[in-house]
C-alpha cells in the first residue's frame, strides 16, 4: 500500500487560531506510548486466527474506487489489520492510494493519530464536537485523491453503538459506498470505559463479519429525513453483525 507523506501544518499551540480549531499535537511521551502500542498490536495480530464471514459477497466485488469502512470505536485495536486483510482479499484496484482515518482533535486523539500514522494511516483530526466541518472537508479531499476512509461512527465519546449524524454527511459529500465491519474476539480484555474498549489477546480467534454495503443518498443536499433513514439503516446493520 502506497502512503504519501503527511502534510505538516505550521507549529501553533492547540486551540483556536483565526477561527480555525488546531488539533493537539502528540507529546514525546505519547509518541513513546504510540510506539509500544504499535509494537504490541503488530505482534499480537500475527498470532490471531482470523475467520471472515462475508454473507453479502463483498470480497467477490471488484470495486474500482475508494470506499468508506465503518468500525465501532471499541474495536479500533484491530481495525487497520482488518482493513488490510479485506482489501487484499478483494484484490482492490491499484488506484486506491491508501487509507485515511478520522481521529479526535483532543489530547487523547493526538496519541491515537500517532499510532495510526505508525500503521501507515493518514490521520484526519476532528469530531462532531470539535473541528467537524474542517475534518469533513479534509476527508473529502483524501477521498478525491484516491484514499479509502475509515471512521468510528460512535466515537469519540459515544453513546456506544450509536451512529453520529456526520456519517451520512460524509457518505453524501464523497459519494463513496460504506462498508460496515465488526468482529468478535474469543479472547480479549474489555476496559472499563464508555465503549468497553477491547484489547486483543495473543492466539485468540477473531471472527470478522462484513455487512451489507450501503450507498448514501446521491444528493449532497439530501433532506434531513433521508439522511436519518440512511443513518438508522446503517446503524441497524452494524449492530446486527456485532456481538460482545
N, C-alpha and C positions, 0 to 999 in steps of 0.2 A: 504494500500500500504506500503510495507516494504522499508525503506530507510536506507542505510548503512551510517556510519559516513564518512564525507568528509575528505580525506587525507589532512593534513595540511603541506604546504611546509615550508621550512626554512624562517624565517623573514629576508627579504632583501629589500632594497629600490627599488621602481619601476624603470624600465629602462632595460638596457641590462647587464647581468651578464654572462660572459664566452660565449657570442654569443646567449644566451637564453633571450627572452623578458619576463620580470617578470610583471605580471598584477598589476595594482594599487590595494592596499588594502583599504577597507572601513574605513573611519574615524569615530569617535564616533558620530558626528552629522549626518552622513549618516546612521548609524545604528539606530539612533532615528527616522529619517525620514522613513527608511525602515519599522520600527515597525508601525508607523502611517499609512503608505500606506497599509501595510498588513491588519491592523485593518479595514480600510475604505473599501477595496475591499472585504474582507471577509463578512463584514456587508451588503454591497450593493448587493453582489451576492445572499444572502439569500432572497432578496426581488424581484429579477428579475424572470420573467416568460420566460423560455426557450422553443422554438419551433424548433425541429430538422428536417431538410429536408435531406433525405438520398436516392436520386433517384437511386444510383448505388448499394444499398444494403450492404453498409459497415457494418452496425450493425448486419446484419444477418450472416456475415462471422465469422468463428471461427479461428482466427489467433492464431498460437501456439508459435510465436516468436515475438521479438521486432519489432517495426515499427518506421518510421520517420514521425513526424507530422509537417506540414508547416503552419504557420500563418503569415499574414502580420505584419510588425513592429508596425503599428498604432493600432493593436488590441491585444497588449500584455496584457492589463489590465485584460482581462478575459480568457487568453489562458490556465492557469492552471485549472480553473474551467471547461472549455470546455473539456480539455483533460480528466479530471477525469470522467466527465459525459459520454463521448464517450467510454472510456474503461470499465466503469461499464455497460453501455448499451450493450456492445459487449460481456460481460462475458469473459474477457481476461483470458488467461492461467495464473495460479498461478506462472508459471516460469518467468513471467515478473516482475523484481525486483523493478522497479520504473521508473523514467524519468530523463534524463539529458538534460540540455538546453544550447545552445551556447549564450554567453554573451560577449560583447566587453571587451577588456583588458584595456580600458580607465578609467578615473576617474568616468565618468557617469556610466560605466559598473560596477564599484565597488558597487554603490548604487543598481543597478538592480540585481546584483548577490546576494546581501544580502536579497533583497525582495524575490527572488526565493527560497533561502535557507529556509526562514521562511515558505514557502509553501511546503517544502519537496522536492524541485527540486535540483539536483546536478548541480551546475553551472560550465560550462567549459568556460574558458576565452580565447577569440580570435576573430579575424575578418579577412576579406580579406586583410586589410592593416597592421594589427599587430598580430603577433603570429598565423598566419593562419595555417601553417603546423603543429605546435605543437598542436593546438586545434583539427585539423583533426585526429591526432593520438590518442588524449585523447578521443574524441568522439567515435572513432572506438573501443577503449578499453572498454568504458562503454557499448557499444552495445554488445560486446562479453561477457560481464558479465551479460547480460540479461536485459539491460535497454532500454526502448524506448528513442528516441531522439526527441527533439523539436527545431526547427530552425525558424528564421525570415529571409527568403532569400533576402529581400531587405534592411536589416539592416546592420550596424548601421547608415549609412549615406545616403542610397538611391542610385539611384533615387527611388521614391515611386512606388510600384507595378512593380518593375523590378527585376528579379531573378539574383543573383550573380552567377558567374561560379562555385563557390565552392559547390553549392547544388548538382549538378550532380556528382562531385567528391566524395562527402560524400556517396551518394547512391551507387556508384560503389565500393568504398572501403569496405563498410559494407555489401552490398548485401541486404539491407533491403528495403521493399516497402515503398513508400512515400504516405502519406495521406494528400491531401490539404484540409484545413478547413478555412472557413471565416464566418463572422456573420454581421448582420445588427441590430443596436440598434435604437429603435424608439425614445429614449430619451437619449441624450448624450451631452457632451461638447467636441468640437474639438479644440485642441490647435493650436496656430499659429507657428507650427514647420514644418520641411521639410516633415514630414509624416502625418501632421494633426492628431496627436495622439488623440485617442478617450478615454474619461473618461466616464464610465457608470454612469447614474443617478439612484437613488433608484426607484423601482417599474416600471422600463422600461420593454419592451418586447424585447427579444433577439432572432432573427431568425437565427439559425445556419444552414449553408449549408456545406455538406460533398461532396467533389468532387470525381472524378474517381481515384482509387488507381493506382499509377504508379510503374512500375518496371524498374530500371535503366539498361543500357546495362550490360550484365553479365560479360564482360571482364573488369577487373580493368584498363587495358591499352587501353580502347576503344579510338578510334580516336577522335580528336577534333571535327570533323564534327558530329559524332554520339552523342557526349555529347551536342553539340549545338542544335541538333534536340530535344533531350530529354529536355533540358532547356527551349526551346521555347514552347514545348507542355505543360510542367508543368506550365509555366508562363501563358499561354493562359487559362488553366483550372482554375487556381487560380483567374484570372481576371474575368472569366465567372461566378464565384459563389460570386463575390464581388459587392456590391452596397453601395454607400455612401448616 
